[in-house]
Amino acid sequence: MKYQLYYWPHIQGRGEFIRLALEEGAAGYVDVARLPEGEGGGRPAVQRLLEQAGDGRTPFAPPILRAGKLLISQTANILQYLGPRLGLAPKAEAARLWAHQLQLTLADLVVEAHDTHHPVAKSLYYEEQKPEALRRAADFKALRVPKFLGYFERVLASNPGGDRFLVGKSLSYVDLSAFQVIAGLLYAFPRTLAGLQGKHPRLMALRRRVMERPRVAAYLASPRRIPFNDRGIFRHYPELDEA
Ligand SMILES: N[C@@H](CCC(=O)N[C@@H](CS)C(=O)NCC(=O)O)C(=O)O
């Protein structure tokens, strides 16, 4: 199976959760929008998919995965599909639901991280909503980041399979996504995270373990990994990270 990923070509964004799973799972895939426009890539490739009704199941937003005849969107939904096929999900139904539940909780955190720089409207520039962003970021740093990170630290500590993974005894797509979220927070809020790292030793160790896995490490060092930037979900605006 050769998968086709459709996601905006210049950011990690939510596409990165899918890329990480495909890379760690050694899946064959094409990151379609990163091909030149002349070869059917670029943003138009994504836009075409969002405009065409296709089989009547047109997705609302990327990331979108084409897998044979299937067209799947919603990040957690795509990962729920890919996980078992790439050896990145537990077998039992209860454990799969738990993995999905954790993934959706990470998705909630991703939305809140995005909303620190766009608390009023996606359609406005950051500069047009800066006072609101400062207020939102202050709350995010003081209350929400500690609450989310504390939760995932507890999940690791209480995992019956051990504290090396969030679910069961082996790596799942949830661990890859947790790595990505922590990497994003470290990029966007380095000062805040510096003050919190010591309280979350298991989570920080998980991040290191994931980034040292051979396939993940090779991916992170490759040009396929788009650097964090000021167009993505995790953005570093120093004023939002100040105390
Ligand atoms: N809940 C969706 C959110 C998808 C989403 O917001 N995609 C962004 C890019 S990361 C987008 O292009 N949204 C367009 C829009 O909301 O109008 C998911 O997890 O995949």
The ligand as an SDF file (V2000), in Angstrom:
LIG
                    3D

 20 19  0  0  0  0  0  0  0  0999 V2000
   -9.7770   18.4800   13.8940 N   0  0  0  0  0  0  0  0  0  0  0  0
   -9.0590   18.5220   12.6440 C   0  0  0  0  0  0  0  0  0  0  0  0
   -8.5880   19.9340   12.4180 C   0  0  0  0  0  0  0  0  0  0  0  0
   -8.0920   20.1250   11.0090 C   0  0  0  0  0  0  0  0  0  0  0  0
   -7.5620   21.5250   10.7990 C   0  0  0  0  0  0  0  0  0  0  0  0
   -7.8620   22.4720   11.5430 O   0  0  0  0  0  0  0  0  0  0  0  0
   -6.7350   21.6760    9.7600 N   0  0  0  0  0  0  0  0  0  0  0  0
   -6.1320   22.9720    9.4870 C   0  0  0  0  0  0  0  0  0  0  0  0
   -4.6770   22.8120    9.1660 C   0  0  0  0  0  0  0  0  0  0  0  0
   -3.8300   22.1480   10.5870 S   0  0  0  0  0  0  0  0  0  0  0  0
   -6.8480   23.6350    8.3380 C   0  0  0  0  0  0  0  0  0  0  0  0
   -6.3430   23.7300    7.2340 O   0  0  0  0  0  0  0  0  0  0  0  0
   -8.0540   24.1110    8.6300 N   0  0  0  0  0  0  0  0  0  0  0  0
   -8.8530   24.8360    7.7040 C   0  0  0  0  0  0  0  0  0  0  0  0
  -10.0720   25.4070    8.3840 C   0  0  0  0  0  0  0  0  0  0  0  0
  -10.2930   25.1240    9.5670 O   0  0  0  0  0  0  0  0  0  0  0  0
  -10.7830   26.1530    7.7220 O   0  0  0  0  0  0  0  0  0  0  0  0
   -7.9020   17.5120   12.6840 C   0  0  0  0  0  0  0  0  0  0  0  0
   -7.4480   17.1640   13.7750 O   0  0  0  0  0  0  0  0  0  0  0  0
   -7.4300   17.0660   11.6270 O   0  0  0  0  0  0  0  0  0  0  0  0
  1  2  1  0
  2  3  1  0
  2 18  1  0
  3  4  1  0
  4  5  1  0
  5  6  2  0
  5  7  1  0
  7  8  1  0
  8  9  1  0
  8 11  1  0
  9 10  1  0
 11 12  2  0
 11 13  1  0
 13 14  1  0
 14 15  1  0
 15 16  2  0
 15 17  1  0
 18 19  2  0
 18 20  1  0
M  END
$$$$
